[in-house]
Amino acid sequence: MNNIQTTENTLSKNFDIKSLLKFAFPTILMMIFMGLYTVVDTIFVARFADTNAVSALNIVSPVINLIVGFSTMLATGGNAIIAKKMGEGEHTRASQDFTLVISAGVLLGVFIAIFGTVFIDKIILELGSNNILFPYCKEYLSILLLFTPASILQVLFQNLIVTAGRPNIGMLFGIGAGIVNIFMDYIFMVLLKMGIKGAAFGTGIGYIISVIVGLLFFSVSKKSNLHFIKPIIDIFILIKVCTNGFSEMVSQAATAVTTFLFNRIMMKLLGENGVAAITIIIYTQFLLTALYIGFSMGVAPIISYKYGEQDKKQLKNVFSICVRFIIIVSVSVFGIAFIFGSPFVSIFSEKGTYVYEIARNGFLIFSFSFLFCGINIFTSATFTALQNGKLSAILSFLRTFGFIIVILLTLPDFLGITGVWLAVPISELLTMIVSLIFLYSNKEKYCYA
């Protein structure tokens, strides 16, 4: 059904490069800040708990990856459908689908929390914990599982507030959650000396604060573009949401597997120092790719809206601006990473140490991946926004799992540690070729170029 829009949505206006970057900037800043506070959170655990606690975080990280994967799947998949409905003028149905997605997120969170709590011992042991790490893992995971519904809602609200045309609120979501998390870490771990349990409570309370703000935002004004309304229970919509956002689920699941494989190979080649070095580079990669991820998340609702509105001229204009921005940023980030690789590494490990030397040498090779990953992240997000979850999932699978696994299982046998450092750059390059093929072959179907 079509409805008269009560409040003009920011997505409906004509975008030029200035207004597009202004709209995406809050989401970019949010992702960069989330990357920073994730690093700070880990530093708290390392400094105010012990190395066993840090190891325990790595052991249970696949569970966290799974929760984040489900959250992002619902958020990005729902984003595409809801923004398209808004572009088509079906604002009541957009709010109904919005409420349905939020409800599904809550139910999924409750299910994961109950299932995880019941089988927590078996899960931890299957993830590879030994007797020493088991108590740490159980302390952390048992608390964090209780906050699973809030964790999923936080991701949903952060994304859908942007779709509602309020990216600044979304930015405050991310920054606010990060500040609360760090503040709570200080209270629980430094002042109360609760160890790894304090880290779990700090993270969980950060989720709760964000959820409260999100509930208030979508409940107070019934005249906003998106608000809570009695949903239509439409299984087809939920299936479509999951299909559209499946690439993000693939990406998170692949991250858990590839991280495990990286650790195993580095342990074999260089021992514990090698594992520490690859961890440093993974954290640095997360920080630097946050710019691409934030930009892609920020412009995705615009692409979905213009596609739903069938405004081909604006869709082409927005897409053109995005591609040019990604190319410029990719070259810039590569230059920064290549020139300032040593200072980045020194944040995690002191100069002169063996770990520092391994990571610094590796980062010089690894930094070439930043030339290619931007277009891959943007292309995957674009196809999700255009409701082509299949192509998006293929790209996510190739760059985070398919190519990397093949390279890691072959190249180190010939090139040793250099083969490990080359795995991600080569994987990103091959994925970029596939991305360009997908973009070219679908340009007439979606009219973005």
C-alpha positions, -999 to +999 in steps of 0.1 A: +000+000+000+012+035-007+011+062+020+017+099+022+050+106+038+046+126+069+082+138+072+106+143+043+133+117+044+169+129+039+174+100+015+149+116-010+170+146-019+194+149-048+230+141-037+262+157-049+297+148-036+295+172-007+260+161+005+268+124+000+300+126+021+282+146+047+255+120+050+281+091+051+305+109+075+288+100+108+287+063+098+324+064+088+333+081+121+312+056+140+330+026+125+365+042+130+356+049+166+343+013+171+376+000+158+395+022+182+375+012+213+378-025+203+415-021+205+413-002+238+390-029+252+416-056+245+444-034+260+424-033+293+422-071+293+459-074+286+469-048+312+445-055+341+438-092+338+465-114+323+477-132+292+454-161+298+425-138+297+436-124+264+439-160+251+404-168+264+390-139+243+405-155+212+391-189+221+355-177+224+358-151+195+340-175+170+308-172+192+311-134+191+317-136+153+285-156+150+264-132+170+279-102+150+273-121+118+236-127+126+232-091+137+247-076+106+228-100+084+195-088+098+207-051+097+220-049+062+194-073+047+166-054+064+181-021+055+179-029+018+142-039+020+131-011+043+149+016+023+135+003-010+100+004+005+105+040+016+118+049-019+086+034-033+065+055-010+053+025+011+061+041+044+036+022+066+048-011+052+084+001+057+077+006+094+059-028+096+089-045+081+112-025+104+093-037+135+093-073+122+131-073+117+136-058+152+113-085+167+131-112+149+164-099+162+151-100+198+138-136+194+171-147+178+191-131+206+170-149+233+175-182+215+213-178+212+215-168+249+195-198+261+212-223+237+247-209+245+241-210+282+228-246+282+257-259+261+284-235+272+308-262+285+307-282+253+310-251+232+341-239+250+358-273+248+349-277+211+365-243+204+398-257+217+401-245+253+424-264+277+419-268+314+439-236+322+418-213+299+385-230+305+375-210+337+384-177+319+364-186+288+334-196+309+335-165+331+336-142+300+312-161+277+285-169+304+281-132+311+283-120+275+256-144+264+232-128+287+235-096+267+230-113+233+196-097+226+209-063+234+240-069+213+218-077+183+195-048+188+225-024+191+237-033+156+201-032+142+194+003+156+228+017+145+221+007+109+184+015+107+187+049+123+208+058+092+180+044+070+156+067+089+176+096+076+194+103+109+230+093+105+242+117+132+222+097+157+237+065+144+272+080+149+263+090+185+252+054+190+286+040+181+306+066+199+283+065+230+285+027+232+323+029+230+327+055+256+304+036+280+323+004+273+357+019+281+343+037+312+327+005+325+360-014+317+378+010+339+353+007+368+350-031+367+386-040+358+407-013+374+387-001+404+368-033+412+395-057+399+369-081+385+393-093+357+378-108+326+343-107+341+346-070+343+353-068+306+322-088+298+300-066+320+315-034+305+307-046+270+272-057+280+263-024+297+275-006+266+249-026+246+221-018+270+227+020+269+226+019+231+194-002+231+176+022+255+185+051+232+173+032+201+140+022+217+133+058+227+142+071+192+119+048+174+091+050+199+087+087+208+077+101+174+051+083+154+056+109+126+091+099+118+099+079+087+105+047+107+088+039+139+074+009+158+041-003+146+022-036+147+041-057+122+027-081+095+041-115+102+056-122+068+080-152+067+088-143+031+102-109+042+123-125+069+137-150+043+145-121+020+161-102+047+184-131+056+191-138+019+200-101+012+223-099+043+238-134+041+271-121+027+278-104+061+271-137+079+295-154+055+321-128+062+319-132+100+320-170+098+349-170+074+368-146+097+367-171+125+380-199+103+407-179+086+420-164+119+423-199+133+442-210+102+465-180+103+473-187+140+480-224+133+504-216+104+522-188+122+526-211+153+542-237+130+566-212+113+575-187+141+559-200+173+540-177+197+558-146+185+544-153+150+509-156+164+513-123+182+526-106+150+496-117+129+473-106+157+488-071+155+483-069+118+447-081+120+439-054+145+456-028+124+437-040+093+404-037+112+412-001+121+422+009+085+393-009+067+368+008+091+368+037+067+357+016+037+331-003+058+317+029+074+314+046+040+298+016+024+273+013+053+266+050+051+258+052+014+239+018+012+205+032+023+208+059-004+215+034-031+185+012-019+162+043-017+172+056-052+168+021-066+133+017-050+124+052-062+137+043-097+156+076-099+182+063-124+199+096-128+206+100-091+215+063-087+242+068-114+254+100-099+257+085-064+274+053-077+299+074-097+308+095-066+312+064-045+336+047-069+358+079-072+358+083-035+368+046-029+397+049-054+411+080-039+408+066-003+423+033-013+455+049-026+456+072+004+452+044+030+478+023+012+502+052+013+496+058+050+499+021+059+531+017+038+548+048+052+536+046+088+535+009+092+562+009+119+544+034+142+512+014+138+530-018+149+547-001+178+514+007+194+510-030+201+546-041+205+577-021+216+604-014+190+633-037+191+613-068+201+612-099+180+574-095+176+578-059+164+603-069+138+581-098+125+550-076+123+568-046+108+583-066+080+550-084+073+530-051+073+551-037+044+537-066+023+503-067+039+496-030+033+492-036-005+458-052+004+444-017+011+447-009-026+421-035-034+398-042-004+379-009-007+363-017-040+355-052-027+338-040+004+318-013-015+308-037-043+295-062-018+276-036+001+261-022-031+247-055-042+232-060-008+216-026-011+203-036-045+188-068-029+212-091-047+224-111-017+238-138-039+265-117-056+272-100-023+277-133-006+300-146-033+323-116-030+323-118+008+331-155+006+359-151-019+377-122-001+374-135+035+376-173+030+378-189-005+409-173-019+426-169+014+422-206+024+437-218-010+466-194-007+474-202+029+474-239+022+498-236-007+520-205-008+537-208+026+551-242+015+570-224-012+577-189+002+575-195+040+564-165+061+563-143+030+535-166+017+515-158+048+518-121+044+509-123+007+477-143+013+454-113+020+468-089-007+465-116-034+430-126-021+419-090-023+433-085-058+416-116-071+383-106-055+386-071-070+388-087-104+356-106-097+340-074-083+347-055-114+333-083-136+301-083-115+298-045-116+302-044-154+279-074-161+250-059-139+252-023-149+223-024-173+201-045-149+205-020-120+212+012-140+239+024-117+264+031-146 
